[in-house]
Amino acid sequence: MSEGRHAKIGLQAGDALILVDVQNDFLPGGSLAVPAGDEVVPVLNRYLTLFHSHRLPVFATRDWHPPDHCSFQHQGGPWPPHCIAATQGAAFPASLRLPADTFVISKATARERDAYSGFDNTQLDSLLKSAGAVRVFIGGLATEYCVLNTVKDALRYHYTTFVLEDAIRAIDTSLNHGGASEQMKTLGAIPIHLEMLDA
């Protein structure tokens, strides 16, 4: 194991936590369940406690689809219907302890347009900039789709980007998650685990 795994990272002003699509439909029993997706919730709760105690901003993205969204199979898309706006499937799980002042970012809200990234056609970048964010810490679901694309855009917008490796899960359960983890590192994202943050 490399020494880098044990290097402590201190949270500071300019840091922000981004939770990607931790919604009921992506958890076990949901219409598009990510294998072991529920395992991210207790870990993310610990990140949430840490960021909240440092008074740092928290952002939570969510799919917020119309019933006839283009990504759904009956519209010719690849996915079963999921995360339809204002349904229980689109809700954050009750076990996820989001602070009351969490910024909620709804994406893929238009019928004819899909969005895997939390930055795609949303206010996420402008809200992060308004909050003074320069470093972002990203976890959630699913690794090789919405997490990967949110990380890619965070890097494109020049945020120092950390991936919470202990708080992501993939649809592809092979060791390399369809290559997503390696791709994020190659692009410049920094993989971390909770114990690497200096509380």
N, CA, C and O of each residue as an XYZ file, in Angstrom:
796
protein
N       0.851     -1.200      0.000
C       0.000      0.000      0.000
C       0.883      1.245      0.000
O       1.868      1.300      0.737
N       0.555      2.218     -0.792
C       1.425      3.386     -0.922
C       1.268      4.315      0.268
O       0.237      4.316      0.941
N       2.304      5.107      0.518
C       2.244      6.091      1.590
C       1.136      7.111      1.346
O       0.537      7.630      2.288
N       0.866      7.396      0.052
C      -0.139      8.399     -0.287
C      -1.505      8.102      0.297
O      -2.282      9.013      0.584
N      -1.791      6.819      0.471
C      -3.088      6.430      1.031
C      -3.265      6.995      2.438
O      -4.386      7.255      2.875
N      -2.135      7.184      3.150
C      -2.214      7.605      4.546
C      -2.005      9.101      4.723
O      -2.114      9.604      5.841
N      -1.707      9.826      3.649
C      -1.505     11.266      3.771
C      -2.819     11.933      4.168
O      -3.859     11.692      3.555
N      -2.763     12.762      5.185
C      -3.971     13.426      5.666
C      -4.273     14.673      4.831
O      -3.371     15.415      4.443
N      -5.546     14.878      4.571
C      -5.998     16.053      3.838
C      -6.881     16.863      4.783
O      -7.910     16.380      5.254
N      -6.469     18.084      5.048
C      -7.256     18.933      5.939
C      -8.354     19.659      5.177
O      -8.103     20.254      4.129
N      -9.568     19.608      5.704
C     -10.654     20.383      5.098
C     -10.436     21.860      5.392
O      -9.927     22.232      6.450
N     -10.832     22.696      4.433
C     -10.570     24.128      4.556
C     -11.640     24.915      3.797
O     -12.415     24.359      3.020
N     -11.655     26.212      4.045
C     -12.548     27.087      3.287
C     -12.278     26.894      1.801
O     -11.124     26.807      1.381
N     -13.343     26.825      1.006
C     -13.199     26.568     -0.420
C     -13.460     25.122     -0.798
O     -13.423     24.770     -1.977
N     -13.726     24.269      0.206
C     -14.065     22.873     -0.058
C     -15.582     22.701     -0.125
O     -16.324     23.397      0.569
N     -16.037     21.770     -0.965
C     -17.469     21.474     -1.073
C     -17.637     19.971     -1.305
O     -16.820     19.330     -1.966
N     -18.702     19.438     -0.752
C     -19.042     18.023     -0.909
C     -20.175     17.901     -1.925
O     -21.182     18.603     -1.830
N     -20.000     16.999     -2.902
C     -21.045     16.769     -3.907
C     -21.460     15.306     -3.842
O     -20.647     14.410     -4.067
N     -22.730     15.072     -3.532
C     -23.313     13.737     -3.555
C     -24.060     13.573     -4.867
O     -24.922     14.386     -5.202
N     -23.733     12.531     -5.605
C     -24.302     12.323     -6.932
C     -25.399     11.256     -6.875
O     -25.118     10.084     -6.627
N     -26.631     11.664     -7.103
C     -27.754     10.763     -7.408
C     -27.936      9.627     -6.402
O     -28.151      8.478     -6.790
N     -27.850      9.945     -5.129
C     -28.140      8.938     -4.097
C     -29.656      8.957     -3.880
O     -30.160      9.605     -2.963
N     -30.364      8.233     -4.745
C     -31.824      8.256     -4.800
C     -32.367      6.841     -4.688
O     -31.682      5.872     -5.016
N     -33.599      6.734     -4.222
C     -34.180      5.417     -3.944
C     -34.152      4.483     -5.145
O     -33.908      3.288     -4.980
N     -34.394      4.991     -6.347
C     -34.438      4.113     -7.516
C     -33.081      3.496     -7.847
O     -33.015      2.496     -8.562
N     -31.994      4.085     -7.331
C     -30.661      3.529     -7.576
C     -30.196      2.622     -6.435
O     -29.096      2.072     -6.488
N     -31.025      2.466     -5.412
C     -30.687      1.619     -4.274
C     -31.399      0.274     -4.407
O     -32.345      0.163     -5.186
N     -30.973     -0.743     -3.672
C     -31.632     -2.053     -3.755
C     -33.151     -1.938     -3.615
O     -33.652     -1.274     -2.709
N     -33.874     -2.595     -4.525
C     -35.330     -2.494     -4.557
C     -35.839     -1.419     -5.495
O     -37.027     -1.387     -5.813
N     -34.943     -0.524     -5.949
C     -35.333      0.530     -6.878
C     -35.393      0.021     -8.298
O     -34.949     -1.090     -8.585
N     -35.943      0.830     -9.193
C     -36.170      0.384    -10.571
C     -34.878      0.290    -11.394
O     -34.855     -0.360    -12.439
N     -33.806      0.938    -10.927
C     -32.511      0.873    -11.621
C     -31.420      0.736    -10.555
O     -30.513      1.561    -10.452
N     -31.542     -0.327     -9.773
C     -30.690     -0.500     -8.596
C     -29.228     -0.729     -8.983
O     -28.920     -1.543     -9.853
N     -28.348      0.000     -8.325
C     -26.905     -0.203     -8.452
C     -26.518     -1.270     -7.428
O     -26.851     -1.132     -6.251
N     -25.820     -2.336     -7.850
C     -25.440     -3.373     -6.889
C     -24.730     -2.780     -5.662
O     -23.752     -2.044     -5.791
N     -25.241     -3.114     -4.481
C     -24.666     -2.632     -3.216
C     -24.697     -1.112     -3.113
O     -23.917     -0.525     -2.363
N     -25.586     -0.475     -3.855
C     -25.664      0.984     -3.819
C     -25.944      1.541     -2.440
O     -25.527      2.654     -2.120
N     -26.653      0.770     -1.616
C     -26.984      1.242     -0.267
C     -25.741      1.346      0.619
O     -25.770      2.022      1.648
N     -24.652      0.682      0.226
C     -23.437      0.733      1.038
C     -22.814      2.127      1.089
O     -22.038      2.424      1.997
N     -23.147      2.982      0.119
C     -22.551      4.330      0.142
C     -23.180      5.211      1.214
O     -22.562      6.178      1.657
N     -24.402      4.889      1.636
C     -25.148      5.813      2.503
C     -24.473      6.014      3.858
O     -24.251      7.165      4.234
N     -24.131      4.962      4.620
C     -23.491      5.217      5.917
C     -22.139      5.919      5.788
O     -21.768      6.710      6.655
N     -21.407      5.636      4.717
C     -20.102      6.297      4.519
C     -20.322      7.773      4.188
O     -19.648      8.645      4.736
N     -21.268      8.045      3.291
C     -21.567      9.437      2.958
C     -22.071     10.197      4.175
O     -21.785     11.386      4.318
N     -22.811      9.541      5.051
C     -23.273     10.213      6.270
C     -22.085     10.682      7.116
O     -22.149     11.734      7.752
N     -21.025      9.915      7.121
C     -19.834     10.330      7.879
C     -19.138     11.516      7.204
O     -18.666     12.431      7.878
N     -19.080     11.493      5.870
C     -18.562     12.664      5.152
C     -19.448     13.890      5.421
O     -18.948     14.992      5.645
N     -20.757     13.679      5.396
C     -21.686     14.788      5.629
C     -21.472     15.405      7.010
O     -21.462     16.627      7.152
N     -21.303     14.568      8.015
C     -21.061     15.058      9.373
C     -19.790     15.891      9.420
O     -19.752     16.948     10.050
N     -18.752     15.409      8.749
C     -17.464     16.094      8.740
C     -17.564     17.455      8.052
O     -17.098     18.461      8.586
N     -18.169     17.482      6.875
C     -18.293     18.749      6.145
C     -19.199     19.721      6.895
O     -18.918     20.918      6.960
N     -20.285     19.203      7.458
C     -21.211     20.067      8.196
C     -20.525     20.664      9.424
O     -20.735     21.834      9.745
N     -19.709     19.869     10.107
C     -19.026     20.367     11.308
C     -17.998     21.444     10.960
O     -17.668     22.287     11.794
N     -17.495     21.413      9.724
C     -16.571     22.451      9.259
C     -17.306     23.612      8.573
O     -16.679     24.538      8.058
N     -18.627     23.548      8.576
C     -19.472     24.585      7.951
C     -19.145     24.760      6.477
O     -19.077     25.878      5.967
N     -18.947     23.642      5.811
C     -18.652     23.648      4.378
C     -19.893     23.245      3.595
O     -20.695     22.449      4.084
N     -20.069     23.779      2.384
C     -21.318     23.547      1.641
C     -21.441     22.115      1.118
O     -20.458     21.461      0.770
N     -22.690     21.663      1.080
C     -23.030     20.327      0.580
C     -23.993     20.480     -0.588
O     -24.960     21.239     -0.522
N     -23.708     19.741     -1.662
C     -24.550     19.734     -2.860
C     -25.000     18.298     -3.113
O     -24.216     17.360     -2.967
N     -26.258     18.133     -3.488
C     -26.774     16.795     -3.809
C     -27.479     16.856     -5.157
O     -28.488     17.544     -5.309
N     -26.936     16.125     -6.142
C     -27.587     16.086     -7.452
C     -28.633     14.977     -7.463
O     -28.551     14.014     -6.701
N     -29.605     15.133     -8.334
C     -30.635     14.098     -8.475
C     -31.160     14.097     -9.902
O     -31.346     15.147    -10.518
N     -31.398     12.879    -10.419
C     -32.195     12.755    -11.636
C     -33.621     13.169    -11.288
O     -34.147     12.790    -10.242
N     -34.235     13.940    -12.159
C     -35.571     14.478    -11.879
C     -36.336     14.463    -13.202
O     -36.632     15.499    -13.796
N     -36.643     13.233    -13.635
C     -37.120     13.004    -14.990
C     -38.632     13.193    -15.143
O     -39.395     12.917    -14.217
N     -39.058     13.666    -16.322
C     -40.483     13.567    -16.674
C     -40.822     12.106    -16.979
O     -39.920     11.316    -17.259
N     -42.111     11.731    -16.931
C     -42.481     10.323    -17.122
C     -42.124      9.763    -18.498
O     -42.000      8.549    -18.659
N     -41.959     10.640    -19.488
C     -41.646     10.181    -20.850
C     -40.224     10.574    -21.254
O     -39.976     10.940    -22.402
N     -39.308     10.496    -20.312
C     -37.935     10.938    -20.576
C     -37.275     10.095    -21.661
O     -37.536      8.898    -21.780
N     -36.418     10.737    -22.448
C     -35.787     10.081    -23.601
C     -34.875      8.917    -23.217
O     -34.584      8.068    -24.060
N     -34.418      8.858    -21.969
C     -33.526      7.763    -21.570
C     -34.276      6.477    -21.244
O     -33.656      5.432    -21.043
N     -35.619      6.543    -21.188
C     -36.404      5.376    -20.800
C     -36.587      4.428    -21.979
O     -36.689      4.861    -23.127
N     -36.628      3.145    -21.689
C     -36.705      2.134    -22.753
C     -37.931      2.314    -23.639
O     -37.850      2.112    -24.851
N     -39.072      2.694    -23.048
C     -40.254      2.841    -23.892
C     -40.189      4.077    -24.790
O     -41.053      4.280    -25.642
N     -39.150      4.905    -24.588
C     -38.901      6.041    -25.487
C     -37.693      5.771    -26.388
O     -37.219      6.665    -27.090
N     -37.205      4.534    -26.360
C     -36.046      4.179    -27.172
C     -34.719      4.331    -26.470
O     -33.673      4.145    -27.090
N     -34.732      4.667    -25.184
C     -33.497      4.839    -24.426
C     -33.005      3.537    -23.815
O     -33.634      2.494    -23.998
N     -31.893      3.581    -23.094
C     -31.284      2.354    -22.561
C     -31.801      1.898    -21.202
O     -31.512      0.776    -20.787
N     -32.561      2.740    -20.493
C     -32.855      2.463    -19.090
C     -34.346      2.233    -18.831
O     -35.195      2.763    -19.548
N     -34.656      1.443    -17.808
C     -36.054      1.390    -17.357
C     -36.436      2.744    -16.749
O     -35.559      3.497    -16.326
N     -37.728      3.058    -16.702
C     -38.128      4.318    -16.064
C     -37.581      4.396    -14.632
O     -37.647      3.426    -13.876
N     -37.048      5.553    -14.281
C     -36.456      5.730    -12.955
C     -36.454      7.208    -12.594
O     -36.449      8.076    -13.466
N     -36.456      7.477    -11.297
C     -36.301      8.838    -10.762
C     -37.252      9.827    -11.446
O     -36.852     10.925    -11.833
N     -38.516      9.415    -11.586
C     -39.525     10.326    -12.147
C     -39.828     11.393    -11.101
O     -40.085     11.083     -9.938
N     -39.794     12.652    -11.529
C     -39.909     13.794    -10.626
C     -41.073     13.639     -9.658
O     -42.182     13.270    -10.045
N     -40.797     13.927     -8.397
C     -41.795     13.969     -7.322
C     -42.336     12.595     -6.925
O     -43.334     12.509     -6.210
N     -41.679     11.507     -7.390
C     -42.064     10.173     -6.944
C     -41.125      9.712     -5.832
O     -40.068     10.300     -5.606
N     -41.538      8.647     -5.145
C     -40.708      8.103     -4.075
C     -39.375      7.587     -4.615
O     -38.354      7.661     -3.932
N     -39.387      7.064     -5.840
C     -38.152      6.570     -6.440
C     -37.119      7.657     -6.655
O     -35.919      7.387     -6.628
N     -37.572      8.884     -6.868
C     -36.657     10.008     -7.095
C     -36.178     10.644     -5.798
O     -35.259     11.463     -5.809
N     -36.797     10.270     -4.678
C     -36.462     10.886     -3.392
C     -35.110     10.390     -2.885
O     -34.664      9.296     -3.229
N     -34.475     11.211     -2.066
C     -33.287     10.764     -1.347
C     -33.734      9.781     -0.267
O     -34.803      9.964      0.315
N     -32.952      8.751      0.014
C     -33.367      7.805      1.042
C     -33.429      8.471      2.421
O     -32.646      9.369      2.729
N     -34.360      8.018      3.226
C     -34.517      8.595      4.566
C     -33.259      8.415      5.409
O     -33.003      9.192      6.329
N     -32.480      7.392      5.092
C     -31.262      7.105      5.868
C     -30.115      8.051      5.545
O     -29.118      8.077      6.267
N     -30.236      8.831      4.471
C     -29.192      9.787      4.091
C     -29.418     11.082      4.864
O     -30.445     11.741      4.701
N     -28.457     11.437      5.699
C     -28.649     12.566      6.607
C     -28.138     13.871      5.983
O     -27.083     14.386      6.354
N     -28.903     14.381      5.042
C     -28.535     15.631      4.378
C     -28.817     16.809      5.303
O     -29.891     16.874      5.902
N     -27.877     17.740      5.430
C     -28.153     18.955      6.212
C     -29.307     19.750      5.604
O     -29.576     19.661      4.406
N     -29.971     20.515      6.434
C     -31.127     21.293      5.973
C     -30.752     22.299      4.893
O     -31.585     22.654      4.059
N     -29.502     22.760      4.904
C     -29.091     23.783      3.933
C     -28.392     23.192      2.708
O     -27.690     23.906      1.991
N     -28.580     21.889      2.464
C     -28.015     21.259      1.273
C     -28.557     21.907      0.004
O     -29.757     22.159     -0.106
N     -27.671     22.174     -0.954
C     -28.101     22.657     -2.270
C     -28.510     21.438     -3.105
O     -27.678     20.575     -3.384
N     -29.777     21.361     -3.503
C     -30.268     20.240     -4.309
C     -30.259     20.650     -5.782
O     -30.842     21.667     -6.160
N     -29.590     19.842     -6.604
C     -29.417     20.132     -8.027
C     -30.199     19.095     -8.829
O     -29.841     17.917     -8.831
N     -31.263     19.521     -9.511
C     -32.059     18.613    -10.340
C     -31.519     18.624    -11.760
O     -31.266     19.685    -12.331
N     -31.341     17.422    -12.330
C     -30.793     17.331    -13.685
C     -31.655     16.403    -14.534
O     -32.469     15.632    -14.025
N     -31.445     16.504    -15.859
C     -32.205     15.706    -16.832
C     -33.709     15.903    -16.629
O     -34.481     14.947    -16.566
N     -34.090     17.160    -16.529
C     -35.491     17.500    -16.255
C     -36.321     17.678    -17.532
O     -37.550     17.702    -17.475
N     -35.653     17.802    -18.672
C     -36.364     17.986    -19.945
C     -36.534     16.639    -20.643
O     -35.626     15.808    -20.617
N     -37.660     16.425    -21.250
C     -37.991     15.136    -21.862
C     -36.966     14.716    -22.910
O     -36.617     13.538    -22.994
N     -36.486     15.657    -23.703
C     -35.687     15.326    -24.885
C     -34.177     15.324    -24.620
O     -33.388     15.132    -25.545
N     -33.772     15.537    -23.363
C     -32.341     15.666    -23.099
C     -31.939     14.878    -21.862
O     -32.528     15.044    -20.794
N     -30.922     14.012    -22.010
C     -30.403     13.297    -20.857
C     -29.222     14.073    -20.287
O     -28.669     14.951    -20.950
N     -28.840     13.746    -19.057
C     -27.708     14.416    -18.418
C     -27.119     13.470    -17.386
O     -27.767     13.137    -16.394
N     -25.900     13.044    -17.621
C     -25.212     12.212    -16.640
C     -24.427     13.054    -15.633
O     -24.237     12.640    -14.489
N     -23.980     14.213    -16.051
C     -23.196     15.070    -15.160
C     -24.091     16.008    -14.356
O     -25.072     16.545    -14.870
N     -23.735     16.196    -13.088
C     -24.448     17.165    -12.265
C     -24.288     18.597    -12.736
O     -25.034     19.480    -12.314
N     -23.303     18.835    -13.622
C     -23.081     20.175    -14.159
C     -23.883     20.430    -15.437
O     -23.978     21.573    -15.885
N     -24.458     19.382    -16.028
C     -25.064     19.474    -17.355
C     -26.401     20.210    -17.301
O     -27.408     19.675    -16.839
N     -26.381     21.457    -17.788
C     -27.598     22.261    -17.861
C     -28.204     22.525    -16.484
O     -29.424     22.592    -16.335
N     -27.327     22.673    -15.471
C     -27.778     23.000    -14.117
C     -27.018     24.226    -13.607
O     -26.173     24.783    -14.307
N     -27.332     24.630    -12.387
C     -26.661     25.774    -11.759
C     -25.490     25.353    -10.873
O     -24.965     26.167    -10.113
N     -25.077     24.082    -10.967
C     -24.076     23.596    -10.020
C     -22.792     24.420    -10.064
O     -22.278     24.808     -9.015
N     -22.272     24.690    -11.244
C     -21.015     25.447    -11.324
C     -21.174     26.846    -10.743
O     -20.318     27.297     -9.982
N     -22.241     27.528    -11.084
C     -22.414     28.901    -10.576
C     -22.636     28.906     -9.066
O     -22.176     29.818     -8.378
N     -23.337     27.899     -8.543
C     -23.553     27.827     -7.094
C     -22.249     27.507     -6.361
O     -21.978     28.062     -5.296
N     -21.446     26.613     -6.934
C     -20.146     26.321     -6.330
C     -19.277     27.574     -6.300
O     -18.633     27.871     -5.294
N     -19.266     28.297     -7.399
C     -18.450     29.515     -7.455
C     -18.969     30.558     -6.460
O     -18.182     31.250     -5.814
N     -20.296     30.668     -6.341
C     -20.875     31.611     -5.375
C     -20.490     31.242     -3.945
O     -20.340     32.110     -3.085
N     -20.330     29.930     -3.704
C     -19.945     29.456     -2.371
C     -18.441     29.535     -2.149
O     -17.955     29.212     -1.064
N     -17.697     29.965     -3.172
C     -16.251     30.086     -3.055
C     -15.506     28.778     -3.165
O     -14.359     28.680     -2.728
N     -16.143     27.759     -3.747
C     -15.527     26.431     -3.819
C     -14.385     26.399     -4.825
O     -14.504     26.912     -5.938
N     -13.283     25.792     -4.420
C     -12.164     25.541     -5.328
C     -11.783     24.061     -5.347
O     -11.158     23.587     -6.295
N     -12.167     23.333     -4.288
C     -11.949     21.890     -4.241
C     -13.291     21.202     -4.020
O     -14.083     21.627     -3.179
N     -13.540     20.142     -4.776
C     -14.790     19.401     -4.622
C     -14.486     17.940     -4.310
O     -13.520     17.364     -4.811
N     -15.326     17.368     -3.481
C     -15.206     15.982     -3.032
C     -16.475     15.272     -3.480
O     -17.568     15.607     -3.024
N     -16.339     14.289     -4.374
C     -17.498     13.725     -5.081
C     -17.658     12.243     -4.764
O     -16.715     11.462     -4.893
N     -18.879     11.864     -4.343
C     -19.235     10.468     -4.140
C     -20.653     10.236     -4.606
O     -21.360     11.187     -4.940
N     -21.084      8.968     -4.633
C     -22.462      8.671     -5.007
C     -22.573      7.570     -6.036
O     -21.771      6.637     -6.054
N     -23.584      7.684     -6.904
C     -23.976      6.609     -7.828
C     -24.237      7.167     -9.234
O     -24.650      8.319     -9.374
N     -24.006      6.382    -10.242
C     -23.185      5.175    -10.265
C     -21.815      5.557    -10.822
O     -21.691      6.497    -11.607
N     -20.790      4.815    -10.404
C     -19.406      5.209    -10.678
C     -19.153      5.536    -12.141
O     -18.590      6.583    -12.461
N     -19.575      4.629    -13.038
C     -19.169      4.770    -14.436
C     -20.143      5.604    -15.261
O     -19.961      5.747    -16.470
N     -21.158      6.148    -14.636
C     -22.110      7.010    -15.353
C     -22.112      8.416    -14.744
O     -21.346      9.276    -15.178
N     -22.946      8.650    -13.765
C     -23.107     10.033    -13.293
C     -21.942     10.505    -12.434
O     -21.623     11.693    -12.440
N     -21.295      9.599    -11.690
C     -20.114     10.024    -10.941
C     -18.987     10.386    -11.912
O     -18.398     11.462    -11.810
N     -18.695      9.501    -12.837
C     -17.632      9.764    -13.822
C     -17.868     11.080    -14.552
O     -16.951     11.895    -14.656
N     -19.050     11.298    -15.048
C     -19.308     12.504    -15.844
C     -19.304     13.770    -15.001
O     -18.902     14.828    -15.483
N     -19.745     13.679    -13.749
C     -19.677     14.837    -12.855
C     -18.226     15.164    -12.536
O     -17.846     16.334    -12.498
N     -17.410     14.132    -12.306
C     -15.978     14.334    -12.055
C     -15.307     14.960    -13.278
O     -14.522     15.898    -13.142
N     -15.609     14.448    -14.462
C     -15.003     15.004    -15.682
C     -15.328     16.491    -15.830
O     -14.458     17.287    -16.184
N     -16.572     16.861    -15.560
C     -16.939     18.278    -15.687
C     -16.321     19.120    -14.583
O     -15.934     20.263    -14.827
N     -16.222     18.581    -13.374
C     -15.574     19.329    -12.289
C     -14.130     19.656    -12.666
O     -13.651     20.762    -12.416
N     -13.448     18.697    -13.262
C     -12.074     18.939    -13.722
C     -12.046     19.945    -14.870
O     -11.156     20.791    -14.953
N     -13.033     19.835    -15.747
C     -13.100     20.759    -16.896
C     -13.322     22.205    -16.429
O     -12.851     23.157    -17.052
N     -14.051     22.337    -15.321
C     -14.280     23.669    -14.751
C     -13.162     24.073    -13.786
O     -13.270     25.079    -13.085
N     -12.094     23.285    -13.758
C     -10.868     23.619    -13.021
C     -11.014     23.561    -11.499
O     -10.331     24.293    -10.782
N     -11.896     22.697    -11.008
C     -11.916     22.416     -9.577
C     -10.886     21.318     -9.274
O     -10.754     20.358    -10.034
N     -10.172     21.464     -8.178
C      -9.395     20.333     -7.668
C     -10.410     19.290     -7.218
O     -11.271     19.578     -6.387
N     -10.313     18.077     -7.763
C     -11.407     17.114     -7.633
C     -10.948     15.839     -6.948
O     -10.030     15.159     -7.406
N     -11.611     15.530     -5.837
C     -11.359     14.304     -5.091
C     -12.532     13.345     -5.300
O     -13.690     13.760     -5.268
N     -12.230     12.073     -5.513
C     -13.269     11.046     -5.647
C     -13.294     10.215     -4.368
O     -12.270      9.671     -3.951
N     -14.454     10.122     -3.756
C     -14.605      9.375     -2.505
C     -14.730      7.892     -2.832
O     -15.835      7.375     -2.994
N     -13.598      7.218     -2.927
C     -13.589      5.839     -3.414
C     -14.366      4.879     -2.519
O     -14.831      3.838     -2.983
N     -14.508      5.219     -1.253
C     -15.258      4.364     -0.345
C     -16.752      4.688     -0.351
O     -17.524      4.063      0.375
N     -17.158      5.655     -1.162
C     -18.565      6.079     -1.182
C     -19.087      6.186     -2.609
O     -19.906      7.053     -2.917
N     -18.602      5.289     -3.487
C     -19.140      5.157     -4.844
C     -19.384      3.677     -5.112
O     -18.696      2.818     -4.560
N     -20.354      3.388     -5.948
C     -20.611      2.024     -6.395
C     -20.992      2.080     -7.866
O     -21.556      3.068     -8.337
N     -20.675      0.996     -8.593
C     -20.864      0.949    -10.040
C     -21.935     -0.062    -10.427
O     -22.209     -1.012     -9.693
N     -22.528      0.158    -11.582
C     -23.425     -0.845    -12.166
C     -22.592     -2.038    -12.638
O     -22.982     -3.191    -12.453
N     -21.441     -1.746    -13.250
C     -20.488     -2.777    -13.654
C     -19.675     -3.167    -12.424
O     -18.867     -2.375    -11.940
N     -19.884     -4.389    -11.911
C     -19.241     -4.786    -10.660
C     -17.861     -5.400    -10.857
O     -17.270     -5.901     -9.900
N     -17.334     -5.371    -12.087
C     -15.966     -5.861    -12.295
C     -14.989     -4.942    -11.564
O     -15.337     -3.831    -11.162
N     -13.783     -5.421    -11.406
C     -12.808     -4.739    -10.563
C     -12.566     -3.289    -10.983
O     -12.352     -2.421    -10.137
N     -12.601     -3.032    -12.294
C     -12.258     -1.672    -12.742
C     -13.481     -0.832    -13.101
O     -13.341      0.253    -13.665
N     -14.693     -1.327    -12.776
C     -15.919     -0.535    -12.993
C     -16.008      0.009    -14.409
O     -16.314      1.183    -14.617
N     -15.740     -0.852    -15.376
C     -15.784     -0.404    -16.762
C     -14.693      0.593    -17.101
O     -14.808      1.331    -18.080
N     -13.633      0.622    -16.300
C     -12.527      1.542    -16.545
C     -12.726      2.924    -15.961
O     -11.864      3.787    -16.125
N     -13.854      3.161    -15.274
C     -14.180      4.514    -14.814
C     -13.198      5.025    -13.766
O     -12.768      6.177    -13.823
N     -12.842      4.163    -12.802
C     -11.938      4.619    -11.740
C     -10.594      5.037    -12.312
O     -10.040      6.069    -11.934
N     -10.077      4.230    -13.221
C      -8.785      4.545    -13.842
C      -8.881      5.806    -14.691
O      -7.963      6.626    -14.708
N     -10.001      5.955    -15.397
C     -10.181      7.135    -16.242
C     -10.192      8.412    -15.403
O      -9.591      9.413    -15.790
N     -10.871      8.381    -14.258
C     -10.929      9.567    -13.399
C      -9.540      9.931    -12.893
O      -9.182     11.108    -12.849
N      -8.762      8.929    -12.512
C      -7.395      9.193    -12.047
C      -6.539      9.759    -13.178
O      -5.783     10.709    -12.973
N      -6.660      9.182    -14.355
C      -5.873      9.638    -15.504
C      -6.181     11.097    -15.832
O      -5.296     11.852    -16.233
N      -7.436     11.484    -15.659
C      -7.843     12.863    -15.956
C      -7.379     13.853    -14.892
O      -7.379     15.064    -15.114
N      -6.984     13.327    -13.736
C      -6.467     14.210    -12.696
C      -7.230     14.215    -11.404
O      -6.875     14.955    -10.487
N      -8.280     13.404    -11.296
C      -9.009     13.309    -10.032
C      -8.166     12.555     -9.007
O      -7.374     11.682     -9.364
N      -8.340     12.893     -7.746
C      -7.536     12.322     -6.668
C      -8.423     11.371     -5.849
O      -9.376     11.821     -5.213
N      -8.123     10.071     -5.857
C      -8.939      9.142     -5.074
C      -8.602      9.221     -3.600
O      -7.429      9.212     -3.226
N      -9.626      9.299     -2.756
C      -9.390      9.345     -1.317
C     -10.391      8.426     -0.603
O     -11.382      7.975     -1.177
N     -10.084      8.172      0.673
C     -10.985      7.458      1.571
C     -11.195      8.320      2.809
O     -10.419      9.236      3.082
N     -12.235      8.021      3.540
C     -12.621      8.851      4.685
C     -11.482      9.051      5.669
O     -11.297     10.152      6.188
N     -10.706      7.984      5.934
C      -9.646      8.102      6.943
C      -8.522      9.029      6.506
O      -7.665      9.387      7.314
N      -8.516      9.420      5.241
C      -7.492     10.343      4.761
C      -7.833     11.799      5.067
O      -6.979     12.678      4.943
N      -9.077     12.054      5.466
C      -9.452     13.418      5.820
C      -9.129     13.677      7.280
O      -9.424     12.865      8.157
N      -8.527     14.807      7.515
C      -8.145     15.176      8.884
C      -9.341     15.827      9.557
O      -9.718     16.950      9.224
N      -9.929     15.123     10.495
C     -11.125     15.642     11.183
C     -10.754     16.784     12.123
O     -11.625     17.345     12.787
